Amino acid sequence: MLLVEQHVGFALDAAGRYYVLAAGRIRSEGSGGTGAATDVRTAMAI
């Protein structure tokens, strides 16, 4: 299932894995959960 969500914490709590896409390519991936929030926010920074 694909979940697109603006609230990173909520999405990571609901997900077993995450993928951050940029221009259609995987920029970052890993296990879900609240511990992944810093990694996701770093990957999303422009």
HTML snippet that shows the backbone in 3Dmol.js (N, CA, C, O; Angstrom):
<script src="https://3Dmol.org/build/3Dmol-min.js"></script>
<div id="view" style="width:600px;height:400px;position:relative"></div>
<script>
const pdb = `
ATOM      1  N   MET A   1       0.843  -1.159   0.000  1.00  0.00           N
ATOM      2  CA  MET A   1       0.000   0.000   0.000  1.00  0.00           C
ATOM      3  C   MET A   1       0.898   1.234   0.000  1.00  0.00           C
ATOM      4  O   MET A   1       1.924   1.249   0.681  1.00  0.00           O
ATOM      5  N   LEU A   2       0.541   2.228  -0.724  1.00  0.00           N
ATOM      6  CA  LEU A   2       1.257   3.495  -0.770  1.00  0.00           C
ATOM      7  C   LEU A   2       0.500   4.501   0.086  1.00  0.00           C
ATOM      8  O   LEU A   2      -0.699   4.709  -0.096  1.00  0.00           O
ATOM      9  N   LEU A   3       1.209   5.119   1.017  1.00  0.00           N
ATOM     10  CA  LEU A   3       0.624   6.155   1.874  1.00  0.00           C
ATOM     11  C   LEU A   3       1.414   7.431   1.655  1.00  0.00           C
ATOM     12  O   LEU A   3       2.625   7.471   1.869  1.00  0.00           O
ATOM     13  N   VAL A   4       0.719   8.470   1.227  1.00  0.00           N
ATOM     14  CA  VAL A   4       1.338   9.776   1.066  1.00  0.00           C
ATOM     15  C   VAL A   4       0.775  10.644   2.178  1.00  0.00           C
ATOM     16  O   VAL A   4      -0.436  10.847   2.267  1.00  0.00           O
ATOM     17  N   GLU A   5       1.654  11.151   3.020  1.00  0.00           N
ATOM     18  CA  GLU A   5       1.200  11.854   4.220  1.00  0.00           C
ATOM     19  C   GLU A   5       2.143  13.006   4.521  1.00  0.00           C
ATOM     20  O   GLU A   5       3.358  12.870   4.374  1.00  0.00           O
ATOM     21  N   GLN A   6       1.592  14.141   4.941  1.00  0.00           N
ATOM     22  CA  GLN A   6       2.398  15.304   5.303  1.00  0.00           C
ATOM     23  C   GLN A   6       2.946  15.198   6.720  1.00  0.00           C
ATOM     24  O   GLN A   6       3.971  15.806   7.028  1.00  0.00           O
ATOM     25  N   HIS A   7       2.291  14.448   7.576  1.00  0.00           N
ATOM     26  CA  HIS A   7       2.700  14.313   8.969  1.00  0.00           C
ATOM     27  C   HIS A   7       3.599  13.087   9.099  1.00  0.00           C
ATOM     28  O   HIS A   7       3.116  11.959   9.189  1.00  0.00           O
ATOM     29  N   VAL A   8       4.910  13.319   9.109  1.00  0.00           N
ATOM     30  CA  VAL A   8       5.899  12.242   9.072  1.00  0.00           C
ATOM     31  C   VAL A   8       5.726  11.278  10.235  1.00  0.00           C
ATOM     32  O   VAL A   8       5.776  10.064  10.037  1.00  0.00           O
ATOM     33  N   GLY A   9       5.525  11.788  11.431  1.00  0.00           N
ATOM     34  CA  GLY A   9       5.389  10.927  12.610  1.00  0.00           C
ATOM     35  C   GLY A   9       4.228   9.954  12.476  1.00  0.00           C
ATOM     36  O   GLY A   9       4.373   8.769  12.776  1.00  0.00           O
ATOM     37  N   PHE A  10       3.083  10.442  12.032  1.00  0.00           N
ATOM     38  CA  PHE A  10       1.911   9.584  11.841  1.00  0.00           C
ATOM     39  C   PHE A  10       2.191   8.499  10.811  1.00  0.00           C
ATOM     40  O   PHE A  10       1.888   7.326  11.030  1.00  0.00           O
ATOM     41  N   ALA A  11       2.772   8.901   9.686  1.00  0.00           N
ATOM     42  CA  ALA A  11       3.048   7.945   8.607  1.00  0.00           C
ATOM     43  C   ALA A  11       4.034   6.876   9.062  1.00  0.00           C
ATOM     44  O   ALA A  11       3.843   5.697   8.764  1.00  0.00           O
ATOM     45  N   LEU A  12       5.075   7.264   9.773  1.00  0.00           N
ATOM     46  CA  LEU A  12       6.077   6.290  10.223  1.00  0.00           C
ATOM     47  C   LEU A  12       5.511   5.336  11.267  1.00  0.00           C
ATOM     48  O   LEU A  12       5.892   4.166  11.299  1.00  0.00           O
ATOM     49  N   ASP A  13       4.617   5.808  12.114  1.00  0.00           N
ATOM     50  CA  ASP A  13       3.973   4.926  13.096  1.00  0.00           C
ATOM     51  C   ASP A  13       3.136   3.856  12.403  1.00  0.00           C
ATOM     52  O   ASP A  13       3.030   2.731  12.892  1.00  0.00           O
ATOM     53  N   ALA A  14       2.547   4.204  11.273  1.00  0.00           N
ATOM     54  CA  ALA A  14       1.668   3.282  10.551  1.00  0.00           C
ATOM     55  C   ALA A  14       2.436   2.357   9.607  1.00  0.00           C
ATOM     56  O   ALA A  14       1.890   1.351   9.153  1.00  0.00           O
ATOM     57  N   ALA A  15       3.693   2.684   9.307  1.00  0.00           N
ATOM     58  CA  ALA A  15       4.435   1.961   8.268  1.00  0.00           C
ATOM     59  C   ALA A  15       5.448   0.973   8.843  1.00  0.00           C
ATOM     60  O   ALA A  15       6.066   1.219   9.878  1.00  0.00           O
ATOM     61  N   GLY A  16       5.596  -0.140   8.147  1.00  0.00           N
ATOM     62  CA  GLY A  16       6.653  -1.091   8.474  1.00  0.00           C
ATOM     63  C   GLY A  16       7.959  -0.715   7.795  1.00  0.00           C
ATOM     64  O   GLY A  16       9.040  -1.001   8.310  1.00  0.00           O
ATOM     65  N   ARG A  17       7.856  -0.072   6.637  1.00  0.00           N
ATOM     66  CA  ARG A  17       9.013   0.413   5.880  1.00  0.00           C
ATOM     67  C   ARG A  17       8.646   1.767   5.289  1.00  0.00           C
ATOM     68  O   ARG A  17       7.471   2.084   5.106  1.00  0.00           O
ATOM     69  N   TYR A  18       9.673   2.559   4.994  1.00  0.00           N
ATOM     70  CA  TYR A  18       9.428   3.840   4.345  1.00  0.00           C
ATOM     71  C   TYR A  18      10.373   3.999   3.156  1.00  0.00           C
ATOM     72  O   TYR A  18      11.453   3.409   3.113  1.00  0.00           O
ATOM     73  N   TYR A  19       9.943   4.802   2.208  1.00  0.00           N
ATOM     74  CA  TYR A  19      10.742   5.185   1.047  1.00  0.00           C
ATOM     75  C   TYR A  19      10.530   6.670   0.835  1.00  0.00           C
ATOM     76  O   TYR A  19       9.392   7.139   0.842  1.00  0.00           O
ATOM     77  N   VAL A  20      11.599   7.413   0.649  1.00  0.00           N
ATOM     78  CA  VAL A  20      11.508   8.824   0.305  1.00  0.00           C
ATOM     79  C   VAL A  20      11.884   8.929  -1.169  1.00  0.00           C
ATOM     80  O   VAL A  20      12.976   8.528  -1.571  1.00  0.00           O
ATOM     81  N   LEU A  21      10.964   9.477  -1.972  1.00  0.00           N
ATOM     82  CA  LEU A  21      11.188   9.608  -3.408  1.00  0.00           C
ATOM     83  C   LEU A  21      11.512  11.053  -3.759  1.00  0.00           C
ATOM     84  O   LEU A  21      10.949  11.988  -3.190  1.00  0.00           O
ATOM     85  N   ALA A  22      12.431  11.218  -4.705  1.00  0.00           N
ATOM     86  CA  ALA A  22      12.756  12.539  -5.245  1.00  0.00           C
ATOM     87  C   ALA A  22      12.896  12.379  -6.752  1.00  0.00           C
ATOM     88  O   ALA A  22      13.714  11.586  -7.218  1.00  0.00           O
ATOM     89  N   ALA A  23      12.117  13.111  -7.506  1.00  0.00           N
ATOM     90  CA  ALA A  23      12.133  13.041  -8.963  1.00  0.00           C
ATOM     91  C   ALA A  23      11.927  11.617  -9.463  1.00  0.00           C
ATOM     92  O   ALA A  23      12.533  11.202 -10.450  1.00  0.00           O
ATOM     93  N   GLY A  24      11.063  10.870  -8.770  1.00  0.00           N
ATOM     94  CA  GLY A  24      10.728   9.517  -9.192  1.00  0.00           C
ATOM     95  C   GLY A  24      11.739   8.449  -8.818  1.00  0.00           C
ATOM     96  O   GLY A  24      11.586   7.294  -9.217  1.00  0.00           O
ATOM     97  N   ARG A  25      12.760   8.804  -8.069  1.00  0.00           N
ATOM     98  CA  ARG A  25      13.782   7.839  -7.653  1.00  0.00           C
ATOM     99  C   ARG A  25      13.822   7.745  -6.125  1.00  0.00           C
ATOM    100  O   ARG A  25      13.532   8.712  -5.420  1.00  0.00           O
ATOM    101  N   ILE A  26      14.183   6.572  -5.637  1.00  0.00           N
ATOM    102  CA  ILE A  26      14.274   6.371  -4.192  1.00  0.00           C
ATOM    103  C   ILE A  26      15.506   7.108  -3.673  1.00  0.00           C
ATOM    104  O   ILE A  26      16.634   6.833  -4.083  1.00  0.00           O
ATOM    105  N   ARG A  27      15.264   8.047  -2.766  1.00  0.00           N
ATOM    106  CA  ARG A  27      16.350   8.827  -2.166  1.00  0.00           C
ATOM    107  C   ARG A  27      16.788   8.224  -0.837  1.00  0.00           C
ATOM    108  O   ARG A  27      17.958   8.312  -0.465  1.00  0.00           O
ATOM    109  N   SER A  28      15.845   7.611  -0.120  1.00  0.00           N
ATOM    110  CA  SER A  28      16.137   7.000   1.173  1.00  0.00           C
ATOM    111  C   SER A  28      15.095   5.926   1.439  1.00  0.00           C
ATOM    112  O   SER A  28      13.960   6.025   0.972  1.00  0.00           O
ATOM    113  N   GLU A  29      15.477   4.897   2.191  1.00  0.00           N
ATOM    114  CA  GLU A  29      14.541   3.847   2.579  1.00  0.00           C
ATOM    115  C   GLU A  29      14.997   3.241   3.893  1.00  0.00           C
ATOM    116  O   GLU A  29      16.165   3.348   4.267  1.00  0.00           O
ATOM    117  N   GLY A  30      14.062   2.601   4.595  1.00  0.00           N
ATOM    118  CA  GLY A  30      14.403   1.972   5.859  1.00  0.00           C
ATOM    119  C   GLY A  30      13.173   1.439   6.568  1.00  0.00           C
ATOM    120  O   GLY A  30      12.074   1.431   6.014  1.00  0.00           O
ATOM    121  N   SER A  31      13.369   0.995   7.795  1.00  0.00           N
ATOM    122  CA  SER A  31      12.274   0.486   8.617  1.00  0.00           C
ATOM    123  C   SER A  31      11.464   1.646   9.166  1.00  0.00           C
ATOM    124  O   SER A  31      12.008   2.706   9.479  1.00  0.00           O
ATOM    125  N   GLY A  32      10.161   1.436   9.281  1.00  0.00           N
ATOM    126  CA  GLY A  32       9.277   2.463   9.821  1.00  0.00           C
ATOM    127  C   GLY A  32       9.436   2.581  11.322  1.00  0.00           C
ATOM    128  O   GLY A  32      10.372   2.032  11.904  1.00  0.00           O
ATOM    129  N   GLY A  33       8.530   3.290  11.936  1.00  0.00           N
ATOM    130  CA  GLY A  33       8.572   3.509  13.382  1.00  0.00           C
ATOM    131  C   GLY A  33       9.068   4.906  13.699  1.00  0.00           C
ATOM    132  O   GLY A  33       9.648   5.577  12.846  1.00  0.00           O
ATOM    133  N   THR A  34       8.844   5.332  14.903  1.00  0.00           N
ATOM    134  CA  THR A  34       9.176   6.703  15.293  1.00  0.00           C
ATOM    135  C   THR A  34      10.675   6.970  15.270  1.00  0.00           C
ATOM    136  O   THR A  34      11.085   8.122  15.131  1.00  0.00           O
ATOM    137  N   GLY A  35      11.500   5.941  15.404  1.00  0.00           N
ATOM    138  CA  GLY A  35      12.950   6.130  15.388  1.00  0.00           C
ATOM    139  C   GLY A  35      13.486   6.562  14.038  1.00  0.00           C
ATOM    140  O   GLY A  35      14.625   7.022  13.956  1.00  0.00           O
ATOM    141  N   ALA A  36      12.707   6.429  12.983  1.00  0.00           N
ATOM    142  CA  ALA A  36      13.153   6.765  11.634  1.00  0.00           C
ATOM    143  C   ALA A  36      12.862   8.221  11.262  1.00  0.00           C
ATOM    144  O   ALA A  36      13.256   8.660  10.181  1.00  0.00           O
ATOM    145  N   ALA A  37      12.201   8.958  12.103  1.00  0.00           N
ATOM    146  CA  ALA A  37      11.766  10.313  11.762  1.00  0.00           C
ATOM    147  C   ALA A  37      12.940  11.220  11.390  1.00  0.00           C
ATOM    148  O   ALA A  37      12.829  11.988  10.434  1.00  0.00           O
ATOM    149  N   THR A  38      14.038  11.158  12.102  1.00  0.00           N
ATOM    150  CA  THR A  38      15.193  12.017  11.800  1.00  0.00           C
ATOM    151  C   THR A  38      15.762  11.680  10.428  1.00  0.00           C
ATOM    152  O   THR A  38      16.082  12.583   9.655  1.00  0.00           O
ATOM    153  N   ASP A  39      15.893  10.394  10.118  1.00  0.00           N
ATOM    154  CA  ASP A  39      16.421   9.986   8.817  1.00  0.00           C
ATOM    155  C   ASP A  39      15.514  10.460   7.686  1.00  0.00           C
ATOM    156  O   ASP A  39      15.997  10.919   6.651  1.00  0.00           O
ATOM    157  N   VAL A  40      14.213  10.351   7.880  1.00  0.00           N
ATOM    158  CA  VAL A  40      13.256  10.770   6.846  1.00  0.00           C
ATOM    159  C   VAL A  40      13.320  12.278   6.659  1.00  0.00           C
ATOM    160  O   VAL A  40      13.356  12.756   5.526  1.00  0.00           O
ATOM    161  N   ARG A  41      13.333  13.025   7.738  1.00  0.00           N
ATOM    162  CA  ARG A  41      13.389  14.485   7.622  1.00  0.00           C
ATOM    163  C   ARG A  41      14.687  14.940   6.960  1.00  0.00           C
ATOM    164  O   ARG A  41      14.685  15.900   6.189  1.00  0.00           O
ATOM    165  N   THR A  42      15.788  14.263   7.254  1.00  0.00           N
ATOM    166  CA  THR A  42      17.068  14.585   6.607  1.00  0.00           C
ATOM    167  C   THR A  42      16.990  14.317   5.108  1.00  0.00           C
ATOM    168  O   THR A  42      17.454  15.130   4.309  1.00  0.00           O
ATOM    169  N   ALA A  43      16.415  13.195   4.725  1.00  0.00           N
ATOM    170  CA  ALA A  43      16.292  12.843   3.303  1.00  0.00           C
ATOM    171  C   ALA A  43      15.362  13.796   2.563  1.00  0.00           C
ATOM    172  O   ALA A  43      15.527  14.011   1.362  1.00  0.00           O
ATOM    173  N   MET A  44      14.392  14.367   3.263  1.00  0.00           N
ATOM    174  CA  MET A  44      13.435  15.274   2.636  1.00  0.00           C
ATOM    175  C   MET A  44      13.936  16.708   2.562  1.00  0.00           C
ATOM    176  O   MET A  44      13.349  17.526   1.853  1.00  0.00           O
ATOM    177  N   ALA A  45      15.007  17.029   3.278  1.00  0.00           N
ATOM    178  CA  ALA A  45      15.532  18.408   3.292  1.00  0.00           C
ATOM    179  C   ALA A  45      16.082  18.771   1.924  1.00  0.00           C
ATOM    180  O   ALA A  45      16.711  17.958   1.247  1.00  0.00           O
ATOM    181  N   ILE A  46      15.833  19.983   1.547  1.00  0.00           N
ATOM    182  CA  ILE A  46      16.302  20.465   0.233  1.00  0.00           C
ATOM    183  C   ILE A  46      17.469  21.393   0.444  1.00  0.00           C
ATOM    184  O   ILE A  46      18.024  21.918  -0.521  1.00  0.00           O
TER     185      ILE A  46
END
`;
const viewer = $3Dmol.createViewer("view");
viewer.addModel(pdb, "pdb");
viewer.setStyle({}, {cartoon: {color: "spectrum"}});
viewer.zoomTo();
viewer.render();
</script>
